[in-house]
Amino acid sequence: MLTVAALGVVAFFAYQASAADERPPRSSEQVEESPAPEDEADGAEDGGAGAEAEEPPLPAESGTGKRVVYALGQQRVWLVDLAQDGTGEVVLDTFPVYPSSVSPEPGEYAVTSRSPNGTGSDGVAIEHTVIFHSADDVVFGFSAAIDGSTPDPEAAQRTGAVRQSREDGAAMWEFATENVTVVVVP
């Protein structure tokens, strides 16, 4: 007999597979051939041509300790841990994510289950699924489609899939083990 959680995971995988749009390129993948004229004047101060754009800062009021911070409005996550030297916290990584039709309410959750791989109902292979909440028959979690597709936020099907690139999915998988806190902010 399938449990509610198992049905939720199956529904999550089915939704993940239902989107086949190309994901937009990450900001780090958008490289200009040469800096704009206004960038050349102050290039020495910020690293010059080829310097990466500064990542958005960790949102205020996003909890403490080891956690995943998911900012709904920015469609971005931060992987945060305690500094090994005891001086506070450090952002290990931050990257864009692509939500589907339903978002979780802001609040604090925890990773409840993980699945290394699966296949959605349309045959799209999915990997690195990290589930952190379910409510009203919607399962919320992060995953990566092997083909790079992203969810359709306008889909009629109510799902809480939050897709990320395969590279970012691997980083999330390594970081967000069972019971790790997930803080959702507006």
N, C-alpha and C positions, 0 to 999 in steps of 0.2 A: 504494500500500500504506500503510495507516495505521500509525503508530508507536504504541508503548505510551503515550507522552505524549498523543498525539491521542485515543486511546481513553479515557484518563483524563479528559481535558477533556470529552469527550462524556458520560462517565458522571457527571461532576460536574454538568453542565448538566441531565442527565436527573433527577438527584436533586433539584436545586434546584427543578425544576418540579413534583416530586411532592408537595410540601407546599402546602396551601392554607389552613392555619389563619390566623386573624387574629393579627397580632403584638401583643403586649402594649404598652401605651403607654409611652413613655420617661418617665423620672422628670421631665424638664423639661416634659412635656406634661400632667402631673398637677398642676394649679394649684388651690389651695384658694381659696374665695371670701374667707375671712377667717382670720387666724391663730388657732390654738388659744389658750386663755387663758394657758397657760404660756409661749407664744411672745411674747405681748404684753409681758410684764414685762421681757424682755431684748431686745426688738426693736431698741433703739438700738445695742446692741453688735454685732449681726450683720446689720444692714441693714434690720431691721424687716420689715413685711409685704411680700410679693412678692420677698424675697431668695431667690435660688436656693440649694438645698441644696449643700453642699460636695461636690465630686466625690471619689471614693475616690483615695487617693494611689497613685502609681506603685509597683508591687511592688518590694521590695528584691531584689537579685540578679537584675536583669532586663537585664543587659548594659550596654553603653555605646555612645555615638555615635548616629547617625541609625538609627531602628529602629521597628518595630511591636512592641508588647508585647501578647501575648494571654494573659490569665489564665484558665485553664480553670475553676477553682472560682468565680471571680467572674463569668464569662461577660461579659467586658469587654475592650476593647482600648484602648491608649494609643498615640498617634502622638508620637514623641519625636525631637527634633532638637537640634543644638548651638545654643546661644544665639549670636546674631550678634555680640554684644559680647565673646565669648570667655570669659564667666564660668561656663560649664558647659553644662548641658542645660536644655531647656524642653519641657514637655508642650504640644503644639499643640492636641490634642483628645483626648477620651476619651469612649467611648460603649459601651452594651451591645451584645452580639451574641447570636445564637441558634444554637447548634450543632446538628448532626444526630446520627446514631447512633454515629459513631466520632470520637474525638478524637486528635490527634497526640500523640506522646510529648513530654514537656517537652524542650526543647533549642533550638538555634539553627539557623535555616533561612534561606533567601533567596528572594525573589520570582523564580520561574522563568518565568512567562508571565502574560499579561494578555489579556483579551478585553473590548472595550467593550460588547458585547451578544450575546445568544443566546436560544434558545428551548429549554425543557426538553421532555421527552417528553410531558408532559401539556398542552403549549401555553402554559405560564406564561412570560412574557417576563422575562428576566434581564439585568441590566446590571452593569458595573463589576466583572467577575470578576478576582480577583487570586489566582493559584495560587502556593503556597509550598512544597509538599511532596507526595510520593506514596510510598506504601509498601503492600505486600500488596494491590495492585489497588485501593487507595483513594486518591483525590486530595483534598488538603486545600487549601481556599482560601476567600476571602471574596467575597461578592457580595450584590447586592440584587435582590429580586423587584419588578418594577414594580407589581404588585398589592399589595405589602406583606406577602405571606405569609411564614411562617417554616417551617423544617424540622420534621419530626416526629422528636424524639429517640428515640422508641420504634419507629420504622420497622424492618421486617425487613431492608430493603435497607441494606447497609453503605456509607455514604458519609461523606465528611469535609467536607461543605458547612457553612460558617459564614455565616449570613445576617445582614445589618444593614439598617437603614432606607435608603431611597434617598438621603436627605441625608447620612447617614454613609458610605454607599457612594461617593458623589461625593468626600467628603473622603479616604477611603482611596485611591481611584483617583488623585487628584492627588498624594498623598504616597508611596504604595508603588509606585514604578516598578521596573523590572527590576533585580534584584540587591540591592534594599534588604533589610536584615536583618529577619527575623521571629523574635522570641524568644518561645517558648511556656513559660510557667511554670505550676506546679500550681494 
